[in-house]
Amino acid sequence: MALLSDELQFTRPQILTLSAGLLQLAFGWFDVFGLDPDYHVIQLGVGVLGVVMAWRHDLARMYGLLLLISFGMLAFSLDDVTTESFLEVRTALIGLVITLARPGKAAPK
């Protein structure tokens, strides 16, 4: 596992999960894309889930799978191209990156 500090160890999937969760929180809190207010609630929920699940490596991988499967299914079920569908594809790709990211090399002792 890659060391971030002497006390706290974070792997790449955990860092990606934390950053994805914080970005989802920011996009949900601020009306950046002019989305439906219901979609903001979804983004806030996904962001909080990402921040909470980033503290353990296995939960971070599960978060990536959750994003990939849930938002991937939503993206394939839509017929038209909207801002929401673009964000769903983007979120599914973030989930794929989190799921496939290598944890990193072990830190020297």
C-alpha positions, 0 to 999 in steps of 0.5 A: 500500500502506498503511504501518504503519511506515517500514520495514514495509509491511502491507496490509489483507489482510495484517493480516487474515491475521495476526490470523486466524492468531493467533486460530486459534492461540489457539483451537487452543492453548486449549480454548475451545469444548470441541472434538475434539482433532483439530480443535485440530491443524487450527486450529493448522496453519491458524493457523501457515499464516496467520502465515507467509503474512501477510508477503506480499500475494499470499500473504495473498490466497491464504490467504483463498482457501484458507480460503474454499474448504477450509472452505466445502466442509467446511461444505457437506458437513456434515449436522448443526449442531455447534460444529465446523460453526459454526467452519467457516462462521466460518473460511470467512467470514474467508477471504471477508473476507481475499480481498475486502479492499481493500489500502488507499491508497498512503501519501504520500511 
